[in-house]
Amino acid sequence: MPNSKVVEATSKTAPLAATVATVSLMGVLVVGQMYVTIPLMPQVADAWQVPTASAALSTTAFALAHAVGSLVSGPLSNRWGRRTVMVANVLAMAVVTALVPLVSDLSTGVALRAFQGLFAGSFIPMAYAYVHARVAKESVPLALTVVSACMGATVVLGQVEAQLLESLLGWTSVFWVTVPLLVAGAAVTWRVLLPDPPFVPAVVRPTAGRDATRGALSGRVVPLYLVILVGAGALTALYTGVELYGPPGVADSGAAMLALRASALPALVIAVLLAPALGRFKAQHRAFGALAVIGATMLAVGYGGGDAVMLGGALFVFMLGFSTLGPALIQAVGSQAGAAQTTAIALYGFTLNVGAGAGAQLPGILDGFGQLALVLAVALAVAAFGVGLAVRAARRT
Protein backbone atom coordinates (compact mmCIF):
# COMPACT_ATOMS: atom_id res chain seq x y z
CA MET A 1 0.00 0.00 0.00
CA PRO A 2 1.55 3.35 -0.94
CA ASN A 3 2.27 5.79 1.79
CA SER A 4 4.40 8.90 2.14
CA LYS A 5 6.89 10.42 4.50
CA VAL A 6 9.33 13.26 4.77
CA VAL A 7 12.93 12.13 4.61
CA GLU A 8 14.96 13.75 7.37
CA ALA A 9 17.82 15.98 6.32
CA THR A 10 20.86 14.89 8.28
CA SER A 11 23.32 17.38 6.87
CA LYS A 12 22.12 20.31 9.00
CA THR A 13 21.68 20.58 12.75
CA ALA A 14 19.30 23.14 14.18
CA PRO A 15 20.83 25.86 16.40
CA LEU A 16 19.99 24.85 19.97
CA ALA A 17 19.34 28.21 21.66
CA ALA A 18 17.34 29.78 18.82
CA THR A 19 15.30 26.63 18.26
CA VAL A 20 14.43 26.06 21.91
CA ALA A 21 13.60 29.73 22.50
CA THR A 22 11.37 29.95 19.42
CA VAL A 23 9.53 26.69 20.01
CA SER A 24 9.08 27.35 23.74
CA LEU A 25 7.80 30.92 23.42
CA MET A 26 5.49 30.05 20.55
CA GLY A 27 4.22 27.03 22.44
CA VAL A 28 3.36 29.19 25.44
CA LEU A 29 1.53 31.65 23.18
CA VAL A 30 -0.36 29.00 21.20
CA VAL A 31 -1.26 26.52 23.95
CA GLY A 32 -1.82 29.30 26.49
CA GLN A 33 -4.94 30.22 24.53
CA MET A 34 -6.56 27.08 25.90
CA TYR A 35 -6.49 28.48 29.43
CA VAL A 36 -7.13 32.20 28.89
CA THR A 37 -10.89 31.79 29.15
CA ILE A 38 -10.73 30.33 32.68
CA PRO A 39 -10.23 33.71 34.44
CA LEU A 40 -12.42 35.36 31.79
CA MET A 41 -15.45 33.17 32.52
CA PRO A 42 -17.54 35.96 34.14
CA GLN A 43 -16.80 38.42 31.32
CA VAL A 44 -17.35 35.85 28.57
CA ALA A 45 -20.59 34.73 30.21
CA ASP A 46 -21.86 38.33 30.26
CA ALA A 47 -20.87 38.90 26.63
CA TRP A 48 -22.51 35.67 25.48
CA GLN A 49 -25.48 36.07 27.85
CA VAL A 50 -25.11 32.69 29.57
CA PRO A 51 -24.46 31.52 33.16
CA THR A 52 -20.83 31.66 34.27
CA ALA A 53 -20.50 27.87 34.46
CA SER A 54 -21.59 27.59 30.81
CA ALA A 55 -18.62 29.70 29.75
CA ALA A 56 -16.40 26.73 30.65
CA LEU A 57 -17.54 25.22 27.34
CA SER A 58 -15.13 27.60 25.63
CA THR A 59 -12.21 25.83 27.32
CA THR A 60 -13.65 22.38 26.67
CA ALA A 61 -14.20 23.10 22.97
CA PHE A 62 -10.62 24.31 22.55
CA ALA A 63 -9.17 21.28 24.36
CA LEU A 64 -11.20 18.65 22.49
CA ALA A 65 -10.47 20.21 19.09
CA HIS A 66 -6.82 20.53 20.13
CA ALA A 67 -6.81 16.76 20.65
CA VAL A 68 -8.08 16.20 17.11
CA GLY A 69 -5.51 18.63 15.72
CA SER A 70 -2.74 16.71 17.46
CA LEU A 71 -3.82 13.47 15.78
CA VAL A 72 -4.05 14.84 12.24
CA SER A 73 -0.80 16.80 12.43
CA GLY A 74 1.31 13.68 11.86
CA PRO A 75 -0.14 12.75 8.45
CA LEU A 76 -0.10 16.41 7.39
CA SER A 77 3.56 16.78 8.32
CA ASN A 78 4.44 13.60 6.43
CA ARG A 79 3.20 15.27 3.27
CA TRP A 80 4.02 18.95 3.78
CA GLY A 81 6.76 19.03 6.42
CA ARG A 82 6.80 20.07 10.06
CA ARG A 83 7.76 23.72 9.62
CA THR A 84 5.11 24.26 6.97
CA VAL A 85 2.35 22.65 9.05
CA MET A 86 3.33 24.56 12.20
CA VAL A 87 3.46 27.97 10.51
CA ALA A 88 0.31 27.48 8.41
CA ASN A 89 -1.72 26.43 11.44
CA VAL A 90 -0.47 29.34 13.55
CA LEU A 91 -1.53 31.78 10.82
CA ALA A 92 -4.95 30.12 10.55
CA MET A 93 -5.26 30.30 14.33
CA ALA A 94 -4.52 34.04 14.20
CA VAL A 95 -7.46 34.59 11.83
CA VAL A 96 -9.86 32.68 14.07
CA THR A 97 -8.54 34.39 17.22
CA ALA A 98 -9.38 37.77 15.71
CA LEU A 99 -13.01 36.68 15.32
CA VAL A 100 -13.60 35.48 18.90
CA PRO A 101 -14.18 38.96 20.44
CA LEU A 102 -16.74 39.78 17.75
CA VAL A 103 -19.31 37.12 18.64
CA SER A 104 -22.18 37.61 21.07
CA ASP A 105 -23.61 34.12 21.59
CA LEU A 106 -22.43 30.86 23.12
CA SER A 107 -22.73 28.57 20.09
CA THR A 108 -20.69 30.78 17.76
CA GLY A 109 -18.12 31.49 20.45
CA VAL A 110 -17.68 27.81 21.24
CA ALA A 111 -17.36 27.00 17.53
CA LEU A 112 -14.61 29.59 17.08
CA ARG A 113 -12.80 28.35 20.19
CA ALA A 114 -12.95 24.85 18.71
CA PHE A 115 -11.32 26.07 15.50
CA GLN A 116 -8.68 27.82 17.59
CA GLY A 117 -7.90 24.53 19.30
CA LEU A 118 -7.92 22.57 16.05
CA PHE A 119 -5.27 24.81 14.49
CA ALA A 120 -3.27 25.00 17.73
CA GLY A 121 -3.22 21.22 18.04
CA SER A 122 -0.46 20.68 15.50
CA PHE A 123 2.14 22.92 17.13
CA ILE A 124 3.28 20.91 20.15
CA PRO A 125 3.59 17.43 18.57
CA MET A 126 5.39 18.97 15.60
CA ALA A 127 7.67 20.92 17.95
CA TYR A 128 8.64 17.77 19.85
CA ALA A 129 9.18 15.86 16.60
CA TYR A 130 11.29 18.70 15.16
CA VAL A 131 13.49 18.85 18.27
CA HIS A 132 14.00 15.08 18.16
CA ALA A 133 14.91 15.14 14.48
CA ARG A 134 16.91 18.33 14.00
CA VAL A 135 18.65 19.21 17.29
CA ALA A 136 22.02 17.59 17.98
CA LYS A 137 21.49 14.23 19.68
CA GLU A 138 23.44 15.13 22.81
CA SER A 139 21.32 18.28 23.29
CA VAL A 140 17.90 16.66 22.82
CA PRO A 141 17.27 15.87 26.54
CA LEU A 142 18.01 19.46 27.58
CA ALA A 143 15.90 20.87 24.75
CA LEU A 144 12.92 18.66 25.57
CA THR A 145 13.16 19.46 29.28
CA VAL A 146 13.01 23.21 28.63
CA VAL A 147 10.21 22.91 26.07
CA SER A 148 8.20 20.59 28.36
CA ALA A 149 8.58 22.98 31.29
CA CYS A 150 7.32 25.88 29.19
CA MET A 151 4.35 23.84 27.99
CA GLY A 152 3.53 22.95 31.57
CA ALA A 153 3.66 26.63 32.47
CA THR A 154 0.93 27.51 29.96
CA VAL A 155 -1.85 26.54 32.35
CA VAL A 156 -0.64 29.27 34.73
CA LEU A 157 0.83 31.79 32.29
CA GLY A 158 -2.27 31.75 30.09
CA GLN A 159 -4.47 32.63 33.05
CA VAL A 160 -2.11 35.27 34.41
CA GLU A 161 -1.84 36.92 30.99
CA ALA A 162 -5.62 36.95 30.58
CA GLN A 163 -6.25 38.41 34.01
CA LEU A 164 -3.67 41.17 33.57
CA LEU A 165 -4.89 42.19 30.11
CA GLU A 166 -8.53 42.07 31.17
CA SER A 167 -7.85 44.34 34.13
CA LEU A 168 -6.03 46.87 31.93
CA LEU A 169 -7.80 46.76 28.56
CA GLY A 170 -10.89 44.58 28.89
CA TRP A 171 -11.46 40.91 28.10
CA THR A 172 -11.44 41.28 24.31
CA SER A 173 -7.85 42.55 24.46
CA VAL A 174 -6.73 39.03 25.41
CA PHE A 175 -7.55 37.98 21.85
CA TRP A 176 -6.74 41.23 20.03
CA VAL A 177 -3.23 41.35 21.51
CA THR A 178 -2.63 37.70 20.68
CA VAL A 179 -3.35 38.09 16.95
CA PRO A 180 -0.28 40.18 15.97
CA LEU A 181 1.88 38.07 18.28
CA LEU A 182 0.78 34.92 16.46
CA VAL A 183 1.50 36.48 13.07
CA ALA A 184 4.92 37.72 14.18
CA GLY A 185 5.64 34.39 15.83
CA ALA A 186 4.78 32.52 12.64
CA ALA A 187 7.28 34.67 10.74
CA VAL A 188 9.99 34.05 13.34
CA THR A 189 9.26 30.32 13.36
CA TRP A 190 9.59 30.17 9.58
CA ARG A 191 12.86 32.07 9.81
CA VAL A 192 14.46 30.09 12.66
CA LEU A 193 13.42 26.52 11.90
CA LEU A 194 15.32 24.72 9.17
CA PRO A 195 13.58 24.18 5.81
CA ASP A 196 11.58 21.00 5.48
CA PRO A 197 13.34 18.19 3.61
CA PRO A 198 11.93 17.37 0.16
CA PHE A 199 8.89 15.14 0.00
CA VAL A 200 9.74 11.61 -1.14
CA PRO A 201 7.09 8.91 -1.69
CA ALA A 202 7.68 5.70 0.19
CA VAL A 203 6.27 2.20 0.16
CA VAL A 204 5.61 0.42 3.42
CA ARG A 205 4.50 -3.08 4.33
CA PRO A 206 0.72 -3.62 4.19
CA THR A 207 0.79 -4.72 7.83
CA ALA A 208 2.75 -1.71 9.10
CA GLY A 209 -0.36 0.24 10.07
CA ARG A 210 -1.82 -2.72 11.94
CA ASP A 211 1.48 -3.32 13.75
CA ALA A 212 1.64 0.32 14.86
CA THR A 213 -1.95 0.25 16.09
CA ARG A 214 -1.40 -3.02 17.95
CA GLY A 215 1.71 -1.72 19.69
CA ALA A 216 0.09 1.59 20.62
CA LEU A 217 -2.95 -0.18 22.09
CA SER A 218 -1.12 -2.87 24.04
CA GLY A 219 -1.91 -3.60 27.68
CA ARG A 220 1.39 -1.99 28.68
CA VAL A 221 0.42 1.38 27.21
CA VAL A 222 -3.36 1.83 27.43
CA PRO A 223 -3.37 2.30 31.24
CA LEU A 224 -0.89 5.15 30.79
CA TYR A 225 -3.28 6.93 28.42
CA LEU A 226 -5.97 6.72 31.08
CA VAL A 227 -3.56 8.09 33.66
CA ILE A 228 -2.82 11.27 31.68
CA LEU A 229 -6.54 11.56 30.90
CA VAL A 230 -7.17 11.80 34.65
CA GLY A 231 -4.11 13.95 35.37
CA ALA A 232 -4.87 16.56 32.72
CA GLY A 233 -8.55 16.56 33.64
CA ALA A 234 -7.69 17.12 37.30
CA LEU A 235 -5.42 20.05 36.43
CA THR A 236 -8.05 21.85 34.37
CA ALA A 237 -10.80 21.04 36.87
CA LEU A 238 -8.69 22.42 39.71
CA TYR A 239 -8.11 25.82 38.08
CA THR A 240 -11.70 26.03 36.83
CA GLY A 241 -12.84 25.27 40.38
CA VAL A 242 -10.64 28.06 41.72
CA GLU A 243 -12.41 30.48 39.37
CA LEU A 244 -15.90 29.25 40.27
CA TYR A 245 -15.43 28.58 43.99
CA GLY A 246 -12.51 30.81 44.97
CA PRO A 247 -11.85 31.28 48.71
CA PRO A 248 -13.80 34.05 50.49
CA GLY A 249 -11.96 37.35 50.26
CA VAL A 250 -9.93 36.13 47.29
CA ALA A 251 -12.47 35.43 44.56
CA ASP A 252 -13.56 39.08 44.48
CA SER A 253 -10.01 40.47 44.50
CA GLY A 254 -8.16 40.56 41.20
CA ALA A 255 -4.76 40.95 42.87
CA ALA A 256 -5.41 38.07 45.27
CA MET A 257 -6.55 35.76 42.48
CA LEU A 258 -3.51 36.72 40.42
CA ALA A 259 -1.21 35.85 43.33
CA LEU A 260 -3.07 32.58 43.88
CA ARG A 261 -2.64 31.54 40.25
CA ALA A 262 1.00 32.63 40.15
CA SER A 263 1.81 30.64 43.30
CA ALA A 264 2.32 27.55 41.14
CA LEU A 265 4.97 29.06 38.85
CA PRO A 266 8.00 28.38 41.11
CA ALA A 267 7.03 24.70 41.08
CA LEU A 268 7.85 24.53 37.37
CA VAL A 269 11.39 25.76 37.99
CA ILE A 270 11.86 23.32 40.86
CA ALA A 271 10.59 20.46 38.68
CA VAL A 272 13.26 21.22 36.06
CA LEU A 273 15.97 21.38 38.74
CA LEU A 274 14.84 18.07 40.25
CA ALA A 275 14.62 16.31 36.88
CA PRO A 276 18.23 14.96 36.85
CA ALA A 277 17.87 13.45 40.33
CA LEU A 278 14.40 12.02 39.68
CA GLY A 279 15.60 10.62 36.36
CA ARG A 280 17.46 7.92 38.29
CA PHE A 281 14.12 6.29 39.07
CA LYS A 282 12.06 4.33 36.55
CA ALA A 283 9.47 6.38 34.67
CA GLN A 284 6.50 4.41 36.05
CA HIS A 285 7.78 4.82 39.61
CA ARG A 286 8.11 8.59 39.12
CA ALA A 287 4.58 8.71 37.75
CA PHE A 288 3.22 6.73 40.70
CA GLY A 289 5.00 9.00 43.18
CA ALA A 290 3.72 12.16 41.49
CA LEU A 291 0.14 10.86 41.53
CA ALA A 292 0.44 9.89 45.20
CA VAL A 293 1.67 13.36 46.16
CA ILE A 294 -0.95 15.36 44.28
CA GLY A 295 -3.72 12.94 45.28
CA ALA A 296 -2.83 13.33 48.96
CA THR A 297 -2.75 17.10 48.48
CA MET A 298 -6.26 17.12 47.02
CA LEU A 299 -7.47 14.96 49.90
CA ALA A 300 -6.04 17.45 52.40
CA VAL A 301 -7.67 20.38 50.60
CA GLY A 302 -10.99 18.54 50.45
CA TYR A 303 -11.07 18.13 54.22
CA GLY A 304 -9.24 21.34 55.05
CA GLY A 305 -11.76 23.79 53.63
CA GLY A 306 -11.25 26.74 51.33
CA ASP A 307 -8.40 28.49 53.12
CA ALA A 308 -6.50 30.66 50.63
CA VAL A 309 -3.05 29.79 51.98
CA MET A 310 -3.78 26.07 51.87
CA LEU A 311 -5.17 26.39 48.36
CA GLY A 312 -2.08 28.29 47.20
CA GLY A 313 0.11 25.55 48.62
CA ALA A 314 -2.05 22.92 46.93
CA LEU A 315 -1.68 24.61 43.55
CA PHE A 316 2.09 24.69 44.06
CA VAL A 317 2.30 21.00 44.97
CA PHE A 318 -0.12 19.99 42.23
CA MET A 319 1.91 21.78 39.56
CA LEU A 320 5.14 20.30 40.92
CA GLY A 321 3.62 16.83 40.76
CA PHE A 322 2.08 17.33 37.33
CA SER A 323 5.39 18.65 35.95
CA THR A 324 6.95 15.38 37.10
CA LEU A 325 4.06 13.20 35.95
CA GLY A 326 3.97 14.41 32.34
CA PRO A 327 7.60 13.70 31.33
CA ALA A 328 7.51 10.38 33.20
CA LEU A 329 4.43 9.24 31.28
CA ILE A 330 5.86 10.38 27.93
CA GLN A 331 9.02 8.38 28.62
CA ALA A 332 7.02 5.34 29.77
CA VAL A 333 4.72 5.44 26.74
CA GLY A 334 7.65 5.80 24.35
CA SER A 335 9.61 2.92 25.86
CA GLN A 336 6.66 0.54 26.24
CA ALA A 337 5.24 1.13 22.75
CA GLY A 338 8.42 0.04 20.97
CA ALA A 339 8.17 0.48 17.20
CA ALA A 340 4.73 2.08 17.63
CA GLN A 341 6.24 5.00 19.55
CA THR A 342 5.04 7.74 17.17
CA THR A 343 1.46 6.48 17.16
CA ALA A 344 1.50 5.97 20.92
CA ILE A 345 2.73 9.49 21.66
CA ALA A 346 0.07 10.91 19.32
CA LEU A 347 -2.59 8.99 21.25
CA TYR A 348 -1.04 10.23 24.49
CA GLY A 349 -1.47 13.82 23.30
CA PHE A 350 -5.03 13.08 22.22
CA THR A 351 -6.08 11.67 25.59
CA LEU A 352 -4.30 14.49 27.43
CA ASN A 353 -6.39 17.10 25.63
CA VAL A 354 -9.61 15.11 25.98
CA GLY A 355 -8.95 14.99 29.71
CA ALA A 356 -8.27 18.73 29.83
CA GLY A 357 -11.52 19.44 28.02
CA ALA A 358 -13.60 17.15 30.22
CA GLY A 359 -12.01 18.51 33.40
CA ALA A 360 -13.27 22.02 32.67
CA GLN A 361 -16.85 20.73 32.98
CA LEU A 362 -16.44 18.86 36.26
CA PRO A 363 -16.61 21.78 38.74
CA GLY A 364 -19.93 22.95 37.32
CA ILE A 365 -21.69 19.71 38.27
CA LEU A 366 -20.30 19.51 41.82
CA ASP A 367 -21.24 21.38 44.97
CA GLY A 368 -18.29 23.53 45.98
CA PHE A 369 -14.52 23.30 45.96
CA GLY A 370 -14.25 20.82 48.83
CA GLN A 371 -16.35 18.25 46.98
CA LEU A 372 -14.33 18.85 43.82
CA ALA A 373 -11.05 18.25 45.67
CA LEU A 374 -12.30 14.96 47.12
CA VAL A 375 -13.51 13.74 43.72
CA LEU A 376 -10.11 14.60 42.23
CA ALA A 377 -8.35 12.76 45.06
CA VAL A 378 -10.33 9.60 44.28
CA ALA A 379 -9.70 9.94 40.53
CA LEU A 380 -5.96 10.38 41.10
CA ALA A 381 -5.91 7.29 43.33
CA VAL A 382 -7.51 5.32 40.50
CA ALA A 383 -4.89 6.74 38.11
CA ALA A 384 -2.11 5.57 40.44
CA PHE A 385 -3.69 2.11 40.33
CA GLY A 386 -3.54 2.38 36.52
CA VAL A 387 0.21 2.97 36.69
CA GLY A 388 0.49 -0.16 38.80
CA LEU A 389 -1.39 -2.13 36.13
CA ALA A 390 0.98 -0.84 33.45
CA VAL A 391 4.01 -1.90 35.51
CA ARG A 392 2.51 -5.33 36.06
CA ALA A 393 1.73 -5.77 32.36
CA ALA A 394 5.29 -4.74 31.45
CA ARG A 395 6.76 -7.34 33.80
CA ARG A 396 4.75 -10.10 32.13
CA THR A 397 6.21 -9.35 28.69
Phi, psi and omega in degrees: 000128182290144176218183180216157177203166175259123180283129183289138175274120184261356185281339182239140176248134182291142176295127189298304187298312182295320181294311182296317180297315182294310182296319182293311182294319178292323177297318177298318181293315184287306184287332178301336178296338177297324190259354184294334183279352179295307177286347181266006185305316179297318181291318178295319179299318178296316182293325182263001175058052178224165174298155183302318181299329180292335180294343177296341177299334180293325176286318180298316181299317179300312186295316182293318178292326176300321178298317179295317178299325178296320182292318185278348183294327180299304177301323179295319181290330176300326182270319189250345180099151186292312182300317181297315181295316181299310184291316181299319181289325177295319178295319177296321178297323179299319180297313181294320180300324179293338182273337186303314182292349185272346185274160183227015178219158187296314186297315179292319179298316179295321179297316179293322177296325177295318178294324173304310181296322180300313181288327179289335188299335184280340192293309187292310178299324178291326178295314178298317180296320180296315180299316179301319189275327192246344177276147178307138188306318183290344181260354184300313180303316179296315181299315181292325179297315180294314181298317180297319179297319179294321178294322177295330181287345185298328182296329178269312184297322179299319180289318180296316178302314182296318181294319180294312181295320180297321181291333182266318190232001182096161188293329181293337181295336179301325180270319180299318181292328182290327186302304180295330177294321177295317180296313179296320179295324177297319179295317179294318179300316179297324182285319187277316183289147181291151179302149178290140176298159180295147178287130179229122177298150179221157178243130181239164179297143179301333182269000185299318181296319179294322179296318180295318179295318181297316180293323182285343181246023180287163180295342178282338189250322185305317178302329180289326174299317181294328179295313181289332174302313179290316183298312179293322178296320179295321180297311180293320179297321181298311182287328174293321177296323176299320180292319183279323187234041182303153181300149177303136181085350180248318185301329182267003181246116180299318181294320180293319178294323178297316179295322180296315179295318184288347182298340182274346185299317179301334180298327180294320178294317180297321180299320178295319181292328180278345186305314180300319180290316180291336180296347178287341180267154178298150185302316181296325179291322176296319180297316180298316180297319179296317179296321179297318182293311183287330176294316178296324178296316178296324178296318179295319179294321181299323180266346185267356179087191187259033179298133185295320181294316178297320180294319177299318177296322179295319178297321178298309182294320180299314181293324176298315179293318181293325178292339174272323182296313185303303179300324179296318180291321177300315179296317181295316179298314181298319182284325183281335183280342179064233183292343180268023186303314183298314179296319182295318180292326175297318178293326175300312178297323179297310182292327177301313183286328174297317178298317179298320179292317180292324182298329180294338181270341187297314183300329183292341182255004179248166186255082175095167186288325180299315178296320178300314182298321180292320177297318179296322179299317179295316180298320180291327175295320177296321178296320177299322176298323177297322176297319178300321177296319180296319179296318181295318179296323180294324180291333182283343185254000000 
